[in-house]
Amino acid sequence: LLITGNGLLEKSLKATSTSSKNIRFLDFQNQQMMPTLYASCDVFVLPSKSETWGLAINEAMAAGKAVIASNSCGASIDLIQQAENGFIFKKDDNESLQKCLQYFIDDNNAAITMGETSLRKIQFYSYENDCIALENILIKKENEKI
C-alpha cells in the first residue's frame, strides 16, 4: 500500500501503520511525478470526504488503472462503472472501502481487466470529442431557431 500526500490524518496513519512492512508513505508529489506514481500502482484509490471533481481519477484512468473512489468525488459518478472499471463506495464507510479493496486481493486479474476498461472509457473524454459535442449543441440550437 502506497499512501501519497500530506494531510490531517498523516501522523495518525503513520503511527497506526508502524507494525506493517507493506505500507509506505510518500510526501506530497508535484504533478511531474504523478505519471510515475500511477504507473507503480495496481489500483488507484481516492477516498476523499469532499472532492468537487477529483481530477486524479481521470489521470489514473488515462494510466490504465482500476479506480476506487468515494461517492463524494464528483468524477466518480461520471467515470466509474461499478465492477467494470472500479468501485464507488460511500464516504466514511470503511467497511465498504474494505470490500472494494478485498475484491482486488481476491481476484488477481481484476486490476488489469478493469484498468483496460478505464483506459478505453477515458479516451472518449478528449478535446476533440468536447468540440464535436459543443458543435452539435450549437447546430441543434440554430436549427431550433429556424
Buried (B, 14 or more C-beta within 10 A) or exposed (E): EEBBEEEEEEEEEEEEBEEEEEBEBEEEEEEEEBEEBBEEBEBBBBBBEEBEEBBBBBBBBBBBBBBBBBBBBBBBEEBBBEEEBBBBBEBEEEEBBEEBBEBBEEEEEBBBEBBBBBBEBBEEEEEEEEEEEEEEEEEEEEEEEE
